[in-house]
Amino acid sequence: MKLGSQLRAYGPSGSFTPTVAPAAKQSLYLSAGSGVTPLMSMTRASIDLGLDRDIVFVHSARTPADIVFRKELERLVALSPRLRTFFLCEGIGNESDWSGPIGRLSLQQLSEWVPDYAEREVFTCGPAGYMKAAQTLLREGGHNPARYHQESFDFSAGAATVETAHTAETAAPQVDASQETFTVKLSRSSRTFKMRASETVLAAAKKAGVAIPSSCSQGICGTCKTKVLEGEVDMKHNGGIRDREVQKGFRLLCCSRPTSDLVLEL
């Protein structure tokens, strides 16, 4: 990289956003560590756009010094009376005058801070263990699982899901169709390449020297989202694409295997 270099960027995407529940009037944000990042973006948007959402933001950190965006959250609370924040730390670290609670999030603590948590739309982001514990805690407290949303960057979990699905898929059929080949055509460049039914479209494209933007390769991030103009694929994703995008013909190439010849909008 050097001064003047140009980068191609993609706009916001994904389903971890308050727009998944437009009718929800109250939200509860639960985060730990760097998982605060997407929730912070959602909080900023609420205030910057004057949406005046009722948000309770509960963040867990190792020590007070590890609370990400601490000062900004305090400033935003002063700007928006409908935003409330609570911090929970595992230890005090070097901040001997810390007056906040010590420990990990519990149902009792959550009930004290947010008595109406069961009525709120919940958005969670953080380490996998934290999110699993938060989901269990909420379920035990009677929160409706349909109103729970989480953002995960644990790609290894996605990889396991894809691999398990593919293993089961290839083990079940009595006739091995994995060696069947299909032709993939790119509508814009008019390039074509052959691929096996057992391959993902993204893997086959890379093998053929076709550059397709991608990142996680596990159906999570949505970077390789592409419109399939002709043909069909078997897609097993992990949340990186919305239903309305699928209905419009878009697929995640990293977790799509062809079931016919394809024409892609590339």
N, C-alpha and C positions, 0 to 999 in steps of 0.2 A: 504494500500500500504506500502511496505517496500523495502529496498535495495535489488535489484535482481529480483523484480517482473517483469513479462513479460506482455505486453499488445498487443492485436491484433489490428493492424491499417489497414486502407483502403487507397489506393492511391487516387490521385486527380480524381475527377469525376464531372459531371455536364456540362451544356452548356454555362455557363457564361465565355467565353474565346474568344480571338481574332480568334481562329481557326474556329469559326462559320462563319466568313467572310474572308476566306483566300485571296481573291482578293483585300480586302480593303488595301489601302496604307496609309490612314490617319485615326487616331482615336481621339475621344474626350472622356475623362473620366470625369464624373460629380459625385462627392461624397459629402456626408455631414456626420459629426460625425464619428462614427466607420465604416460607410459604405466605408471608404477609404481603408479598409483592402484588399478585393479582387483586387481592382484596383492597390493597391500598389504591390501586388504579380505579377500582369501582367506587371507592369512597371519594376520591378526587373528582371523578366524573359527576357524581351526585351533587356535589357542592358547586363545581364549576358551571354546571348546566342549570343550576337552580332547581333541581328536581325535589329537593327538600325531603329526601327519604328518611324514614325512621330506621336508623341503623344502630345496632349494638355491636361493637367491635371488641372481641376478646382475644388477646394475643399472649402466647406463652413463649418464654425465653429462658435461657440457662441462668443469666444474671441480668440485673437492670442495665448494665452496660451493653448487653447484647440485644436490647429491644430496638429493632429496626424501625426507622421513621418515628421514633419516640417524640421528638420535638415537633415534627410536622403534624402528627396526630393531635398533640396538645393544642397546636395552633388552629387546626381544623375544628376541634371541639368548641373553641372560643367563637368560631365563625358560624357554627351550626348548632343550635340548641337541640336539634333532633338526633345528633350524633353523640353517642356515649362510648367511652373506651374503658377497658379494664385490662390491666397487665398482671400476669402471674409468672413468677420466676422460681426456678428450682433452688437457687441460692442467692445470697446478697452480693457475692463477689467482693469488689472493692468499695461498694457503696454502703457504708455502715449505717447511714441514716435512712435507708430504704424502709418505708412504712407499709409497702404493699404486701400481699399474701405470699407465702413461700410454699412450694409444692407443685403438684400437678393438678390439672383440671379435674374436678369431681362433680357429680350431679348435685351435691349439696351446695358447692360453691357457685355453680351455674344458676341454681334456683335462687340463691340469694341475690346475685347480680341481675339476673334476667328472669323474673318470676313467670313471664309470659312466653318463655322460649318455645313451648309446644305450639304456639300460634304463629311462630315466625318461619319465614323461608330461610333455610340454613345453607351457608356457603362455607366450605372448609378447604384449607390448603396447608400442607406441611409434610413432614416425614410420614412414610407409609404407616408406621406404628402409631403415630399420633392420630392420623385420620381414622384408622381402624378403631382406636380407643374412643374417639369422639363419636363415631357412628354408633358404637355399642352403648355408650353412655346415653345418647339421645333416645335410642330405641327403648332402653330400660325406663327412661323418663316419660314414655308415651308419645314421643314426637313421630309424626307421620313420615315414614321413609320416602314417600313420594315428594316430599318437600325438602329433601336433603340433596345437596349437590357438592361435588368435590372435584378439585383439579389435581392431577397427579403427573409427576415427571419421573415416576419409577418405571423406566422403560423395560427393566428386566421382567417385571410382572406382565407387561404387555407381550413380551417375547415368549414367555411361558404359555400365555393364552393362545397365541397364534400357532406355536409349535404343537401344542396339545391338539388343537382343532385340526391342524393339517395332518398330524399322525393318525388321528381317528378317521379322518376323511380318506386317507390313502389305504388304511388297513381294512376298512369295511367292504369296499366293492369287490365282487368276485372276479370282475374283469379289470385288469390293470390298464387304465386309460392315461396314466401319467406320461407315457411316451408319445401320446398323440401331439401333433404339432399344428400350430395355427400361424396365420400371417397377421402382422400388426402394421397398419399404415398410418402415417402421420399426415394429417390433412394440410397443414401449412407448409411443411417442407417437402412433402411428397416422398419422404423416405419410407422404406419398408424393412421389416426384419422378421425372421422366423423365431418362434419360441415354443417350448414344450408346455403342456397343460399343467405340469407340476410346478412350473416356475411362477413367481410373481411377475407382473408386467414391469415393475420398476427394475428388478434384478435382470430381467432379460434385456431391457432397454440399455442398461449400463454395459452389459456384456456386448451389445451391438454398437457401443460407442455413442449412444444417444444421451445427451445431457438433459436430465430432468431434475428440477429442484426437489430436494428431499432432505429430511433431517433424522427423525427418530427411527424410521423404517419399521414401526410397529403399529401403525394405524392410530396414533395418538395425536400428533402435532398438526396434521392436515396440510403440511407443506406440499406434498405431491398430488394434491387434489386436481383432477383433470376430467374434462368432459368426454364421455364415450359417445361418439356420434353414431357408430354402427357396431352391432355385436353385443355379446353378453359376457359378463365376468362373474365369478363367485367371490364376493368380498366379505371378509371377516375382520371388521375394524374394532378399535378399542376406544371409540368416542371422538375420533378426529374429524367427523363429518356429520352434518345435520340431516334430518330426514327430508327437509325441503330441498336440500342440495342433491340428495340421492334421487328425489323425484324429478329433478331437472336434468338428470343424466350424469351427474358428477360421481366419480369414484376415487378412492385412494389407491394409487397404483402399487404402493408398497405391500398391500395386503389383498390384492385382487389377482385371481388366476383366471385365465381365459377359458370359456366354454365354447367359443366360436372364433372366427376371424374377427379382427377389431379394426375400427377406424377411430383414432384419437384426435382431439382438437389440440394438436401440438405442431 
